[in-house]
């Protein structure tokens, strides 16, 4: 198993489309003179998960400090393709077999609610994050064939989810090639950097302090709180430590079920004159394959193509593989969608992400460290699970644990 205990690694390579035309951003960081800080909650990580947590905790009136070795939203968040899917990497067919239909239904229903909740939060605060509701298009692949997708459709119908099964001809009419697909509403797309910065700006306006660059070097936990020492000389005294550092995990977090992978993505130039190129509805398309291909559009008419996941080895090897991965993504995309046969990348990037063996995140208290909480292991549902982490951990700290927390516990069976 690959571990990132010290965090000394490049989390992404290349330049993502989200960074291409960024407007100047206000500096959210505290002055870098080493200081002693006091807080109710200290969050390690200023990416999208840390932003959701900071917004939620500050909304509840808690004194929050956020630390990160990177500037806010410049780590793995900037490499996200930001498909807000309610479907997990594991299908309902798989989840029913593994955990039973009732539990599978609770997990999928909660994820559908989280996507809707993100949209409501963005609307309530007026965050300009290019968030748009989108259907998802789940395509038959080497993990689930057409017959399996019919069973997946049957389970979804049984649970009351509205959507349609598309056969080969119906897919072709939409500009997609394949034996079958499932088209369901309830998902969304967003600019992850704009969303993370928007949420963090709100939290800072409420008094949250963001300290970066700051590398947490020592954690000293007791029954009354946690003391954090940074390499830069800061000392943070806090009642509760929340680890939301993406894929840079301290060695005291149990990670037996957690694996690090690299995913690659490209973005085309805007396709002129087409609002949702090159298929209707701007659906978030992805395959029931391993590794799977995924396709989405952007508000300015680009197509993002991603996938070709590999187990993470090192950043240098990832860079060496990028040219062949770009070729593979373009070839797979053209095979799936002939309208992309002439597509060329304007942007290409890669990033590290974490996944678990059951496709569920690791969110909750760190075993043996009562004042330490963590949120890791998001797989392909990164932002959806980031929002879920804010709800689950807020409930935990509020003394009324969420009933769905059992599915995400770090020490679950």
Secondary structure, 3 states (H helix, E strand, C coil): CCCCCCCCCCCEEECCHHHCCCCCCCCCECCCCCCEEEEEEEEECCCHHHHHHHHHHHHCCCCEEEECCCCCCCCHHHHCCCEECCCCCCCHHHHHHHHCHHHHHHHHHHHHHHHHHHHHHHHHHCCCCCCEEEEEEEECCCCCCHHHHHHHHHHHHHCCCCEEEEEHHHHHHCCCCCCEEEEEEEEEECCHHHHHHHHHHHHHHCCCEEECCCCEEEEEECCCCEEEEECCCCEEEEEEEEECCCCCCCCCCCCCCEEEEEEEEEEECCCCCCCCCCCHHHCEEEECCCCCCEEEECCCCCEEEEEEEEECCCHHHHHHHHHHHHHHHHHHHHHHCHHHCCCCEEEEEEEEEEEECCCCCEEEEECCEEEEEEEECCHHHHHHHHHHHHHHHHHHHCCCCCHHHHHCCCCCC
